[in-house]
């Protein structure tokens, strides 16, 4: 009799989401029958999934209000600080590039590499600016609701997602939220230190650049480090004035890598 390969937590989440092939689902069905404690945990996942659907599906079907659209919010912020000469320069660049083959923004959106690690870094920067820097409501799920948030994010990404612990580095986990990006849902986890400094980690699935070494980046006053492991992309971002971000990103990468192995 062939031995069943180890069952990972992400496969249980895929089982809950009906995302497994028929053969693997049959194997997990048999495993759950033989392992009541795991079956009970899966039953809780199913109940939690249904509760989330009942609570949030009607909201997710609604169009995003313009005032809450991430692109609109960032564009409005930039318009408030842009100088007239920068606007004129943008028009000139648009005219020049338009004559050569189309507005750069459209080219960027049509470029397959726009979904890679560089795009992940831009999405993390934008999410940090909109949410992590919000003094009033940076998170939707507080620290005590961490397990609930990780289950929801894991379910939406169909991958196991964990929240790194940075207490030994002087950062406490504040909470997080599920955010929308140009390439699907992402988890955003936010931390702060004793001086009020904040950093965030964005995680989403990757269509390309699925295994990419850590790379630094900086844009609009936000610094960060981004990488991808086994199809999951991570980006750790903070204000450009934050010191010691690289070792913090290294520690977060170490912790999330440790969670990728079999759990059963």
C-alpha positions as CSV (number, residue, x, y, z in Angstrom):
1,X,0.0,0.0,0.0
2,X,1.4,3.4,-1.0
3,X,2.2,5.7,1.9
4,X,0.3,8.9,2.0
5,X,2.7,11.9,1.8
6,X,2.6,14.3,4.8
7,X,-0.4,16.6,5.0
8,X,0.5,20.3,5.5
9,X,-1.7,23.0,7.1
10,X,-2.0,24.8,3.8
11,X,-3.6,21.6,2.3
12,X,-6.1,21.6,5.1
13,X,-7.0,25.2,4.2
14,X,-7.2,24.1,0.5
15,X,-9.5,21.2,1.6
16,X,-11.7,23.7,3.4
17,X,-11.8,25.9,0.2
18,X,-12.5,22.9,-2.1
19,X,-9.3,23.7,-3.9
20,X,-7.7,20.2,-3.9
21,X,-7.8,17.6,-6.7
22,X,-10.1,14.6,-6.2
23,X,-7.3,12.2,-5.3
24,X,-5.7,14.4,-2.7
25,X,-9.1,15.2,-1.2
26,X,-9.9,11.5,-0.9
27,X,-6.6,11.0,1.0
28,X,-7.4,13.8,3.4
29,X,-10.9,12.5,3.9
30,X,-9.4,9.2,5.0
31,X,-6.9,11.0,7.2
32,X,-9.6,13.0,9.0
33,X,-11.6,9.9,9.7
34,X,-8.6,8.3,11.4
35,X,-7.6,11.5,13.2
36,X,-10.6,13.0,15.1
37,X,-8.7,15.9,16.7
38,X,-7.6,17.2,13.2
39,X,-11.1,16.6,11.9
40,X,-12.5,18.7,14.7
41,X,-10.0,21.5,13.8
42,X,-11.1,21.3,10.1
43,X,-14.7,21.5,11.2
44,X,-13.9,24.8,13.1
45,X,-12.2,26.1,9.9
46,X,-15.3,25.3,7.9
47,X,-17.5,27.0,10.4
48,X,-15.1,30.0,10.6
49,X,-15.1,30.2,6.7
50,X,-18.8,30.2,6.6
51,X,-19.1,32.9,9.3
52,X,-16.6,35.1,7.4
53,X,-18.6,34.6,4.1
54,X,-21.9,35.5,5.9
55,X,-20.3,38.6,7.4
56,X,-18.2,39.9,4.5
57,X,-19.4,38.6,1.2
58,X,-22.1,41.2,0.9
59,X,-19.5,43.9,1.6
60,X,-17.0,42.4,-0.9
61,X,-19.7,42.5,-3.6
62,X,-20.2,46.3,-3.2
63,X,-18.1,48.7,-5.4
64,X,-15.3,50.3,-3.5
65,X,-16.2,53.9,-2.7
66,X,-14.0,56.4,-4.5
67,X,-13.0,57.9,-1.1
68,X,-11.6,54.5,-0.1
69,X,-9.9,53.5,-3.4
70,X,-6.2,53.1,-2.7
71,X,-5.1,54.5,-6.1
72,X,-7.4,57.5,-5.7
73,X,-6.2,58.2,-2.1
74,X,-2.6,58.1,-3.2
75,X,-3.2,60.3,-6.2
76,X,-5.1,62.8,-4.1
77,X,-2.2,63.0,-1.6
78,X,0.4,63.5,-4.4
79,X,-1.7,66.2,-6.0
80,X,-1.7,68.2,-2.7
81,X,2.1,68.2,-2.6
82,X,3.1,68.3,-6.3
83,X,4.6,71.5,-7.6
84,X,3.2,73.1,-10.8
85,X,6.5,72.4,-12.5
86,X,6.3,68.7,-11.7
87,X,2.8,68.6,-13.3
88,X,4.2,70.3,-16.4
89,X,7.1,67.9,-16.6
90,X,4.7,65.0,-16.3
91,X,2.7,66.3,-19.3
92,X,5.8,66.7,-21.3
93,X,7.0,63.2,-20.5
94,X,3.5,61.8,-21.4
95,X,3.6,63.6,-24.8
96,X,7.1,62.3,-25.5
97,X,6.4,58.7,-24.5
98,X,3.0,58.7,-26.1
99,X,4.5,59.5,-29.4
100,X,7.0,56.6,-29.0
101,X,4.4,53.9,-28.2
102,X,1.9,54.8,-25.5
103,X,1.6,56.3,-22.0
104,X,4.1,54.6,-19.6
105,X,1.5,53.7,-17.1
106,X,-0.3,51.6,-19.7
107,X,2.9,49.9,-20.7
108,X,3.6,49.2,-17.1
109,X,0.3,47.5,-16.6
110,X,0.8,45.4,-19.7
111,X,4.3,44.4,-18.7
112,X,4.3,40.8,-17.3
113,X,7.1,41.8,-14.9
114,X,4.7,44.4,-13.3
115,X,3.4,41.5,-11.3
116,X,6.8,40.6,-9.9
117,X,8.8,41.6,-6.9
118,X,9.0,45.3,-7.9
119,X,5.2,45.5,-8.0
120,X,5.0,43.8,-4.6
121,X,7.3,46.5,-3.2
122,X,5.2,49.3,-4.7
123,X,2.0,47.7,-3.2
124,X,3.6,47.4,0.2
125,X,4.7,51.0,0.1
126,X,1.2,52.2,-0.9
127,X,-0.4,50.1,1.8
128,X,2.0,51.4,4.4
129,X,1.3,55.0,3.5
130,X,-2.5,54.5,3.6
131,X,-2.9,52.2,6.5
132,X,0.2,51.9,8.8
133,X,0.6,55.7,8.9
134,X,-3.1,56.3,9.8
135,X,-3.0,57.5,13.5
136,X,-6.7,56.6,14.1
137,X,-7.4,53.2,12.6
138,X,-4.4,51.5,11.1
139,X,-5.8,47.9,11.7
140,X,-9.1,46.1,11.3
141,X,-8.1,43.1,13.5
142,X,-6.3,44.0,16.7
143,X,-3.4,41.9,18.2
144,X,-5.8,39.7,20.1
145,X,-7.6,38.7,16.9
146,X,-4.3,37.6,15.2
147,X,-5.4,33.9,14.9
148,X,-8.7,35.0,13.3
149,X,-6.9,37.2,10.8
150,X,-4.3,34.6,9.9
151,X,-7.0,32.1,9.2
152,X,-8.8,34.6,7.0
153,X,-5.7,35.6,5.1
154,X,-4.6,32.0,4.7
155,X,-8.0,31.1,3.3
156,X,-8.0,33.9,0.8
157,X,-4.4,33.2,-0.3
158,X,-4.9,29.4,-0.1
159,X,-1.5,29.3,1.7
160,X,-0.5,29.1,5.3
161,X,0.4,32.6,6.6
162,X,1.9,33.4,10.0
163,X,2.5,36.6,12.0
164,X,6.2,37.0,12.9
165,X,7.0,37.8,16.5
166,X,9.3,40.9,16.8
167,X,9.0,41.4,20.6
168,X,12.7,40.5,21.1
169,X,13.6,43.3,18.6
170,X,11.5,45.9,20.4
171,X,8.4,45.8,18.2
172,X,4.9,44.7,19.3
173,X,2.3,43.4,16.9
174,X,-0.5,46.0,16.6
175,X,-2.9,44.1,14.3
176,X,-3.6,43.9,10.6
177,X,-6.1,43.6,7.8
178,X,-6.8,42.0,4.5
179,X,-6.1,44.5,1.7
180,X,-6.7,44.5,-2.0
181,X,-3.8,44.9,-4.5
182,X,-3.6,44.9,-8.3
183,X,-2.7,41.2,-8.1
184,X,-5.3,40.0,-5.6
185,X,-5.8,39.9,-1.9
186,X,-2.9,40.4,0.5
187,X,-2.3,40.3,4.3
188,X,-1.0,43.4,5.9
189,X,0.5,43.0,9.4
190,X,1.5,46.2,11.4
191,X,4.0,46.6,14.3
192,X,5.1,49.6,16.4
193,X,7.9,50.3,18.9
194,X,8.0,52.1,22.2
195,X,8.6,55.4,20.3
196,X,5.6,55.1,18.1
197,X,7.6,54.0,15.0
198,X,5.7,51.6,12.8
199,X,6.6,48.9,10.2
200,X,4.5,46.6,8.2
201,X,4.7,43.3,6.4
202,X,2.6,42.7,3.3
203,X,2.2,39.1,2.0
204,X,0.5,37.9,-1.2
205,X,0.9,35.1,-3.7
206,X,3.2,35.6,-6.7
207,X,2.5,34.8,-10.3
208,X,6.2,35.4,-11.2
209,X,9.4,35.9,-9.2
210,X,8.1,33.1,-7.0
211,X,11.5,32.5,-5.4
212,X,13.4,35.7,-5.2
213,X,16.3,36.8,-2.9
214,X,15.7,39.8,-0.6
215,X,16.0,43.1,-2.3
216,X,16.0,46.6,-0.8
217,X,13.8,49.4,-2.2
218,X,12.9,53.0,-1.3
219,X,10.1,55.2,-2.7
220,X,8.1,58.2,-1.4
221,X,9.9,58.3,1.9
222,X,9.3,54.6,2.6
223,X,12.1,52.0,2.7
224,X,11.7,48.3,2.5
225,X,13.0,44.8,1.8
226,X,11.1,42.3,-0.4
227,X,11.5,38.7,-1.3
228,X,9.6,35.6,-2.3
229,X,9.7,32.0,-1.1
230,X,7.8,29.1,-2.8
231,X,5.2,31.4,-4.4
232,X,4.6,33.7,-1.5
233,X,5.9,37.3,-1.7
234,X,6.8,39.3,1.4
235,X,7.6,43.0,1.7
236,X,8.7,44.6,5.0
237,X,8.3,48.4,4.9
238,X,8.8,51.4,7.2
239,X,9.5,55.1,7.2
240,X,12.8,55.8,5.5
241,X,14.1,57.2,8.8
242,X,13.7,53.8,10.5
243,X,17.1,52.2,11.5
244,X,17.8,48.5,11.6
245,X,15.1,47.5,9.1
246,X,17.3,45.0,7.3
247,X,17.9,42.7,10.3
248,X,14.2,43.0,11.2
249,X,13.3,41.8,7.7
250,X,15.9,39.0,8.0
251,X,14.3,37.9,11.3
252,X,10.8,38.0,9.8
253,X,12.0,35.9,6.8
254,X,13.6,33.4,9.1
255,X,10.3,33.0,11.1
256,X,8.0,32.6,8.1
257,X,10.4,30.1,6.5
258,X,10.2,28.0,9.6
259,X,6.4,27.8,9.2
260,X,6.6,26.2,5.8
261,X,7.2,22.6,6.8
262,X,4.6,19.9,7.5
263,X,2.5,20.4,10.6
264,X,0.8,17.1,11.0
